[in-house]
Amino acid sequence: MDHGQNEPEPRRSGSFSRISSTHSSFRRHSFNRLGSSNYENDDDSVSEAGDIGDRELHSTRYSGSGGAMFSFDATRENVVLPIEEHPIKESQLPTASPTSPEYEECKKELPWFLTYISSRVHLAVLGILGVLTRYLLEKLFGPQVVGATGDHSYMYIDLPPNMVGSFLMGWFGSVFKGDISNFSPELAVGLTTGYLGSLTTFSGWNQKMLELSVDGHWVFSFLGFLLGLFLVAYSFIFGVETAKGFRWAFNRTKLSSKCALSQVNNIMSQVILIVVMVTILGLLWGVSVTLLKKDFNGDSSTSHLWFGCIVGPVGVWIRFYLAQLNGQGLGRTQIMKWLPFGTLIANVAAACIMAAFATLKKSVNDKHFDIVATGMQFGLCGCLSTVSTFIAEFEAMRASMHPWRAYVYAFTTVIISFTLGTLIFSVPVWNKGWS
């Protein structure tokens, strides 16, 4: 994030001044974070390291730099400090004529309903692409191809997608999120909340550990959680470090000044982008419905994928709304603001729904129901839960003034999800004697 973000800005009138006010409010709760712990994060702001829902879109759209939550600045090494507000006196601000090009450019805004549609469509499109990527990675590293993961191993089937998504979160959710936000805040949130959130899945991870424990493989279940957390955490760290190295090398080239992304302020450009994304969403849903109809009574191995692509965006949208709880705390006093309750609720809820469908699949012996239930697990639950945001928040807490909070957050998420999953899935399986 630029140092210039705290410098006096030209005076604006009318809607131009409102944009400046929104920029100021955004800077109050955003912060820079780099991988070192030489400087430490603000006590409460770490809970906003991942998603914050609509608050992030609204604040980023009209911020001068387009910087986003958890953004990095390659020119300030080892900084983990909250950005504080520096109020500017009216007497320090030069005036701008309402007829000036600067005023006319900055007052251009999409109507609220088009902004709303744009953000949700970005989330849906990139969420579906995340579901498809997760499916391909599961097949590639699963027993049928590479054989690195399996259903009866602590190297669970969703481990490769979770590692890849966490690595990419280091790139696009940390180091380059501010740059992407300069071009389009909706695209930045779509990439992190939509694509990376749907590429990774906490509910699938939790369910595989439940299935190991229900068969008596408690050691494998424990190792699956422990090894999984270690691998995704270091995937994220590796992503941050490689992205910082790439940015450093890129900034030393002459191309860096020519390839900077500028924010999409032109109304026509924004409308065209919305039309393109709506068209892509229609095509993705259309293809998924067509292929689901074709395979529903035949090949069940891919039917759940197409059903998952149809319902996946619903999971993304719910998680996006829940993200607004991050950084809000509990009650009027807002206690425990450091805990990202939105992400916690999304992951626990998805794990419980996943376990419930797994129980129903064992009690209902029907091929079509199995396709629908598996599709809901893969699409809705997979997109509602997230590992990439979870691990970004975990790492932000580890670099804060209270690193123990990271482990409290991780263990709370795992213990609650696994305990409720045991009650919903394991206990009925043991009682009924299902294999």
C-alpha positions as CSV (number, residue, x, y, z in Angstrom):
1,M,0.0,0.0,0.0
2,D,1.5,3.4,-0.9
3,H,2.9,5.8,1.6
4,G,0.9,8.4,-0.3
5,Q,-2.3,7.0,1.2
6,N,-1.8,9.1,4.3
7,E,-0.9,12.3,2.4
8,P,-3.3,15.2,2.1
9,E,-5.7,14.9,-0.8
10,P,-7.3,17.5,-3.1
11,R,-10.5,19.1,-1.8
12,R,-13.6,17.7,-3.3
13,S,-17.2,19.0,-3.2
14,G,-20.5,17.3,-3.5
15,S,-20.3,13.5,-4.1
16,F,-16.6,13.9,-4.5
17,S,-16.2,14.7,-0.8
18,R,-18.3,11.7,0.1
19,I,-15.9,9.4,-1.8
20,S,-13.0,10.9,0.2
21,S,-14.9,10.3,3.4
22,T,-15.5,6.6,2.4
23,H,-11.8,6.3,1.7
24,S,-11.0,7.6,5.2
25,S,-13.3,5.1,6.8
26,F,-11.7,2.3,4.8
27,R,-8.3,3.2,6.0
28,R,-9.3,3.0,9.6
29,H,-9.8,-0.8,9.5
30,S,-7.3,-1.9,6.8
31,F,-3.7,-2.9,7.5
32,N,-0.5,-4.0,5.8
33,R,1.0,-7.3,6.6
34,L,4.2,-8.9,5.7
35,G,5.6,-12.3,6.6
36,S,7.9,-11.2,9.4
37,S,6.9,-10.8,13.0
38,N,9.4,-7.9,13.6
39,Y,6.3,-5.6,13.7
40,E,3.1,-6.9,15.0
41,N,-0.5,-6.6,14.0
42,D,-3.2,-4.6,15.7
43,D,-4.9,-6.5,18.5
44,D,-8.3,-6.8,16.8
45,S,-7.7,-6.1,13.1
46,V,-6.4,-9.7,12.5
47,S,-9.9,-11.0,12.3
48,E,-10.4,-9.0,9.1
49,A,-7.4,-10.6,7.4
50,G,-9.6,-12.7,5.2
51,D,-13.1,-11.8,4.1
52,I,-15.3,-9.0,5.4
53,G,-18.1,-9.2,2.9
54,D,-19.8,-6.1,1.5
55,R,-17.7,-3.8,3.8
56,E,-14.7,-4.7,1.7
57,L,-16.3,-4.0,-1.6
58,H,-17.8,-0.7,-0.6
59,S,-14.7,0.6,1.0
60,T,-12.3,-0.5,-1.8
61,R,-14.5,0.7,-4.7
62,Y,-13.9,4.3,-3.6
63,S,-10.5,4.1,-2.0
64,G,-7.7,6.0,-3.7
65,S,-5.3,3.2,-3.8
66,G,-7.7,0.3,-4.1
67,G,-5.8,-1.5,-1.4
68,A,-7.7,-4.3,0.2
69,M,-7.7,-6.1,3.5
70,F,-4.5,-8.0,4.1
71,S,-2.6,-6.3,1.3
72,F,1.2,-6.2,1.0
73,D,3.6,-3.5,0.0
74,A,6.9,-4.7,-1.4
75,T,8.6,-1.3,-0.6
76,R,8.1,-1.7,3.2
77,E,9.8,-4.9,4.3
78,N,8.7,-6.6,7.5
79,V,5.8,-4.3,8.3
80,V,2.8,-5.6,10.2
81,L,1.2,-2.4,11.4
82,P,-2.4,-1.2,11.2
83,I,-2.9,1.9,9.0
84,E,-4.1,4.7,11.3
85,E,-6.3,7.6,10.3
86,H,-4.7,10.9,9.7
87,P,-7.4,13.6,9.7
88,I,-6.9,16.4,7.2
89,K,-8.1,19.9,8.0
90,E,-10.4,21.6,5.5
91,S,-7.9,24.6,5.3
92,Q,-5.2,22.2,4.0
93,L,-7.3,21.1,1.0
94,P,-7.3,22.9,-2.3
95,T,-10.7,23.3,-3.9
96,A,-11.8,21.5,-7.1
97,S,-14.4,22.9,-9.5
98,P,-17.5,20.8,-10.0
99,T,-16.8,21.1,-13.7
100,S,-13.2,19.9,-13.5
101,P,-12.3,16.5,-15.2
102,E,-11.1,15.1,-11.9
103,Y,-14.5,15.8,-10.3
104,E,-16.5,14.4,-13.2
105,E,-14.4,11.2,-13.3
106,C,-14.6,10.5,-9.6
107,K,-18.3,11.1,-9.3
108,K,-19.1,8.4,-11.8
109,E,-20.7,5.5,-9.9
110,L,-22.7,2.5,-10.9
111,P,-26.2,2.4,-9.5
112,W,-26.2,0.4,-6.3
113,F,-28.2,-2.4,-7.8
114,L,-25.7,-2.9,-10.6
115,T,-22.8,-2.9,-8.1
116,Y,-24.7,-5.5,-6.1
117,I,-25.3,-7.7,-9.2
118,S,-21.7,-7.3,-10.3
119,S,-20.3,-8.5,-7.0
120,R,-22.6,-11.5,-6.7
121,V,-22.0,-12.5,-10.3
122,H,-18.2,-12.4,-9.9
123,L,-18.6,-14.5,-6.7
124,A,-20.8,-17.1,-8.6
125,V,-18.6,-17.4,-11.7
126,L,-15.3,-17.7,-9.9
127,G,-17.0,-20.0,-7.3
128,I,-18.0,-22.4,-10.0
129,L,-14.5,-22.3,-11.5
130,G,-13.1,-23.1,-8.0
131,V,-15.4,-26.1,-7.8
132,L,-14.2,-27.4,-11.2
133,T,-10.5,-26.8,-10.2
134,R,-11.0,-28.7,-6.9
135,Y,-12.5,-31.6,-8.8
136,L,-9.6,-31.8,-11.3
137,L,-7.0,-31.6,-8.5
138,E,-8.8,-34.4,-6.5
139,K,-8.8,-36.6,-9.6
140,L,-5.2,-35.8,-10.5
141,F,-3.7,-36.6,-7.1
142,G,-6.2,-39.3,-6.2
143,P,-5.9,-43.0,-6.4
144,Q,-6.8,-43.2,-10.1
145,V,-3.8,-41.1,-11.4
146,V,-1.0,-40.1,-9.1
147,G,-2.2,-42.0,-6.0
148,A,-0.8,-39.4,-3.5
149,T,-4.1,-39.2,-1.6
150,G,-7.0,-41.6,-0.8
151,D,-10.2,-42.0,1.1
152,H,-8.6,-44.2,3.8
153,S,-5.5,-42.2,4.4
154,Y,-4.5,-39.1,6.5
155,M,-3.4,-37.7,3.1
156,Y,-7.0,-36.9,2.5
157,I,-8.5,-36.4,-1.0
158,D,-9.0,-32.6,-0.6
159,L,-5.4,-31.9,0.6
160,P,-4.0,-30.9,-2.8
161,P,-6.8,-28.4,-3.5
162,N,-6.4,-27.0,0.0
163,M,-2.6,-26.6,-0.5
164,V,-2.9,-25.1,-3.9
165,G,-5.7,-22.7,-2.8
166,S,-3.7,-21.6,0.2
167,F,-0.6,-21.0,-1.9
168,L,-2.6,-18.9,-4.3
169,M,-4.2,-17.0,-1.4
170,G,-0.6,-15.9,-0.6
171,W,-0.4,-14.4,-4.1
172,F,-3.9,-13.0,-4.8
173,G,-5.3,-12.6,-1.4
174,S,-2.2,-11.0,0.2
175,V,0.6,-9.6,-1.9
176,F,-1.4,-8.7,-5.1
177,K,-4.9,-8.1,-3.8
178,G,-4.4,-4.4,-3.6
179,D,-3.2,-4.3,-7.2
180,I,-6.2,-6.3,-8.4
181,S,-8.5,-4.1,-6.3
182,N,-7.1,-1.1,-8.2
183,F,-8.6,-2.5,-11.3
184,S,-11.8,-4.0,-9.9
185,P,-12.7,-4.6,-6.3
186,E,-15.3,-7.1,-7.4
187,L,-12.7,-9.1,-9.2
188,A,-10.4,-9.1,-6.2
189,V,-13.1,-10.3,-3.9
190,G,-14.3,-12.8,-6.5
191,L,-10.8,-14.3,-6.8
192,T,-10.4,-14.7,-3.0
193,T,-13.9,-15.3,-1.6
194,G,-15.2,-16.9,-4.8
195,Y,-12.4,-18.8,-6.5
196,L,-10.0,-19.6,-3.7
197,G,-12.7,-20.1,-1.1
198,S,-14.4,-22.6,-3.3
199,L,-11.2,-24.3,-4.4
200,T,-10.4,-25.1,-0.8
201,T,-12.9,-26.8,1.6
202,F,-12.8,-27.3,5.3
203,S,-16.0,-29.4,5.4
204,G,-14.5,-32.0,3.1
205,W,-11.4,-32.2,5.2
206,N,-13.4,-32.6,8.4
207,Q,-15.6,-35.3,6.8
208,K,-12.7,-37.4,5.8
209,M,-11.3,-37.3,9.3
210,L,-14.8,-38.4,10.6
211,E,-14.8,-41.3,8.2
212,L,-11.4,-42.4,9.4
213,S,-12.4,-42.2,13.0
214,V,-15.7,-44.0,12.5
215,D,-13.7,-47.0,11.2
216,G,-11.4,-46.8,14.3
217,H,-8.5,-45.1,12.6
218,W,-8.2,-42.4,15.3
219,V,-4.4,-41.9,14.9
220,F,-4.9,-41.3,11.1
221,S,-7.7,-38.8,11.9
222,F,-5.4,-36.9,14.4
223,L,-2.5,-36.9,11.9
224,G,-4.8,-35.8,9.1
225,F,-5.8,-32.6,11.0
226,L,-2.2,-32.0,12.3
227,L,-0.5,-32.6,9.0
228,G,-3.2,-30.8,7.0
229,L,-2.9,-27.7,9.1
230,F,0.9,-27.8,8.8
231,L,0.9,-28.2,5.0
232,V,-1.7,-25.6,4.2
233,A,0.0,-23.1,6.5
234,Y,3.3,-23.5,4.9
235,S,1.7,-23.5,1.4
236,F,0.3,-20.0,2.3
237,I,3.7,-18.8,3.6
238,F,5.4,-20.1,0.5
239,G,2.9,-18.3,-1.7
240,V,3.5,-15.0,0.2
241,E,7.3,-15.3,-0.1
242,T,7.3,-16.3,-3.8
243,A,4.9,-13.5,-4.6
244,K,7.0,-11.0,-2.8
245,G,10.1,-12.2,-4.7
246,F,8.2,-11.9,-8.0
247,R,7.0,-8.4,-7.2
248,W,10.6,-7.4,-6.2
249,A,12.0,-8.8,-9.5
250,F,9.1,-7.2,-11.5
251,N,9.6,-3.8,-9.9
252,R,13.2,-3.8,-11.1
253,T,12.1,-4.1,-14.7
254,K,11.0,-1.4,-17.1
255,L,7.7,-3.2,-17.6
256,S,6.5,-2.4,-14.0
257,S,5.6,1.2,-14.8
258,K,3.7,0.2,-18.0
259,C,1.7,-2.7,-16.6
260,A,0.1,-1.0,-13.6
261,L,-3.6,-1.7,-13.3
262,S,-5.9,1.3,-13.2
263,Q,-9.3,1.2,-11.6
264,V,-12.3,0.7,-13.8
265,N,-14.0,4.1,-13.3
266,N,-15.7,4.4,-16.7
267,I,-19.4,3.5,-16.4
268,M,-19.4,1.8,-19.8
269,S,-16.4,-0.4,-19.0
270,Q,-18.1,-1.5,-15.7
271,V,-21.4,-2.3,-17.5
272,I,-19.5,-4.3,-20.2
273,L,-17.7,-6.2,-17.5
274,I,-21.0,-7.1,-15.8
275,V,-22.6,-8.2,-19.1
276,V,-19.5,-10.5,-19.8
277,M,-19.7,-12.0,-16.3
278,V,-23.4,-12.6,-16.5
279,T,-23.0,-14.3,-19.9
280,I,-20.3,-16.5,-18.5
281,L,-22.4,-17.4,-15.5
282,G,-25.3,-18.3,-17.8
283,L,-23.1,-20.5,-19.9
284,L,-21.6,-22.3,-16.9
285,W,-25.1,-23.0,-15.4
286,G,-26.5,-24.0,-18.8
287,V,-23.7,-26.4,-19.5
288,S,-24.0,-27.9,-15.9
289,V,-27.8,-28.4,-16.2
290,T,-27.4,-30.0,-19.6
291,L,-24.7,-32.4,-18.5
292,L,-26.6,-33.2,-15.3
293,K,-29.6,-34.2,-17.3
294,K,-27.5,-36.3,-19.5
295,D,-25.6,-38.1,-16.7
296,F,-28.4,-38.3,-14.0
297,N,-29.7,-41.6,-15.1
298,G,-26.4,-42.9,-16.5
299,D,-22.9,-42.0,-15.4
300,S,-23.1,-41.1,-11.7
301,S,-19.4,-40.4,-11.4
302,T,-19.7,-36.9,-12.8
303,S,-23.4,-36.1,-12.0
304,H,-22.5,-34.8,-8.6
305,L,-20.0,-32.4,-10.1
306,W,-22.6,-30.8,-12.3
307,F,-25.1,-30.6,-9.5
308,G,-22.3,-29.1,-7.3
309,C,-21.6,-26.4,-10.0
310,I,-25.3,-25.4,-9.9
311,V,-25.6,-25.1,-6.1
312,G,-22.0,-24.0,-5.4
313,P,-22.7,-20.2,-5.8
314,V,-25.3,-20.4,-3.1
315,G,-22.5,-21.5,-0.7
316,V,-20.3,-18.7,-1.8
317,W,-23.0,-16.1,-1.3
318,I,-23.8,-17.3,2.2
319,R,-20.1,-17.3,3.2
320,F,-19.8,-13.8,1.7
321,Y,-22.7,-12.5,3.9
322,L,-21.3,-14.3,7.0
323,A,-18.0,-12.7,6.4
324,Q,-19.5,-9.4,7.5
325,L,-19.4,-10.8,11.1
326,N,-15.6,-10.9,10.9
327,G,-14.1,-8.2,13.1
328,Q,-17.4,-7.3,14.8
329,G,-17.1,-9.2,18.0
330,L,-19.9,-10.3,20.3
331,G,-22.6,-8.1,21.9
332,R,-22.6,-4.4,22.3
333,T,-19.2,-4.4,23.8
334,Q,-17.8,-6.3,20.8
335,I,-15.8,-8.7,22.9
336,M,-13.4,-11.1,21.1
337,K,-13.2,-8.9,18.0
338,W,-10.0,-10.8,17.1
339,L,-12.0,-14.0,16.4
340,P,-13.4,-14.1,12.8
341,F,-16.9,-15.4,13.7
342,G,-18.1,-15.3,10.1
343,T,-15.5,-17.7,8.9
344,L,-15.9,-19.8,12.0
345,I,-19.6,-20.1,11.5
346,A,-19.3,-20.9,7.8
347,N,-16.8,-23.7,8.4
348,V,-18.7,-25.3,11.3
349,A,-22.1,-25.0,9.6
350,A,-20.7,-26.6,6.4
351,A,-19.1,-29.4,8.3
352,C,-22.4,-30.2,10.1
353,I,-24.4,-30.1,6.8
354,M,-21.7,-32.3,5.2
355,A,-22.0,-34.8,8.0
356,A,-25.8,-34.8,7.9
357,F,-25.8,-35.6,4.1
358,A,-23.3,-38.4,4.7
359,T,-25.6,-39.9,7.3
360,L,-28.6,-39.6,5.0
361,K,-26.7,-41.3,2.2
362,K,-26.1,-44.3,4.4
363,S,-29.8,-44.5,5.5
364,V,-31.4,-43.9,2.0
365,N,-30.4,-46.5,-0.5
366,D,-31.3,-44.6,-3.7
367,K,-29.0,-43.8,-6.6
368,H,-30.6,-40.4,-7.5
369,F,-30.6,-39.3,-3.8
370,D,-27.0,-40.2,-3.6
371,I,-26.2,-38.0,-6.6
372,V,-28.1,-35.0,-5.1
373,A,-26.6,-35.5,-1.6
374,T,-23.1,-35.8,-3.0
375,G,-23.6,-32.8,-5.2
376,M,-24.8,-30.8,-2.2
377,Q,-21.7,-31.9,-0.2
378,F,-19.3,-31.1,-3.0
379,G,-20.9,-27.9,-4.2
380,L,-22.8,-26.2,-1.4
381,C,-20.7,-27.4,1.6
382,G,-17.5,-27.2,-0.3
383,C,-18.1,-23.6,-1.3
384,L,-19.6,-22.6,2.1
385,S,-16.5,-23.7,3.9
386,T,-13.0,-22.5,3.2
387,V,-9.4,-23.3,4.1
388,S,-7.7,-20.5,2.2
389,T,-9.4,-17.7,4.2
390,F,-9.1,-19.7,7.4
391,I,-5.3,-20.1,7.0
392,A,-4.8,-16.4,6.0
393,E,-6.6,-15.5,9.3
394,F,-4.5,-18.1,11.2
395,E,-1.2,-16.6,9.9
396,A,-2.3,-13.1,10.6
397,M,-3.0,-14.0,14.2
398,R,0.4,-15.8,14.4
399,A,2.1,-12.5,13.4
400,S,0.0,-10.5,15.9
401,M,0.8,-9.4,19.4
402,H,-1.0,-12.5,20.7
403,P,0.1,-15.5,18.5
404,W,-1.7,-17.9,20.9
405,R,-4.9,-16.7,19.4
406,A,-4.1,-18.4,16.1
407,Y,-4.0,-21.8,17.8
408,V,-7.1,-21.1,19.8
409,Y,-8.9,-20.2,16.6
410,A,-7.7,-23.3,14.8
411,F,-8.4,-25.7,17.6
412,T,-11.8,-24.2,18.2
413,T,-12.8,-24.6,14.6
414,V,-11.5,-28.2,14.4
415,I,-12.9,-29.3,17.8
416,I,-16.4,-27.9,17.3
417,S,-16.7,-29.2,13.8
418,F,-15.3,-32.7,14.6
419,T,-17.4,-33.0,17.8
420,L,-20.7,-32.0,16.1
421,G,-19.8,-34.2,13.1
422,T,-19.3,-37.1,15.4
423,L,-22.8,-36.6,16.9
424,I,-24.4,-36.2,13.5
425,F,-22.5,-38.9,11.5
426,S,-20.4,-41.2,13.7
427,V,-22.9,-41.9,16.4
428,P,-25.7,-43.0,14.0
429,V,-23.3,-45.1,12.1
430,W,-22.1,-46.9,15.2
431,N,-25.7,-47.4,16.5
432,K,-27.0,-48.7,13.2
433,G,-24.0,-50.8,12.4
434,W,-23.6,-49.3,8.9
435,S,-20.4,-50.1,7.2
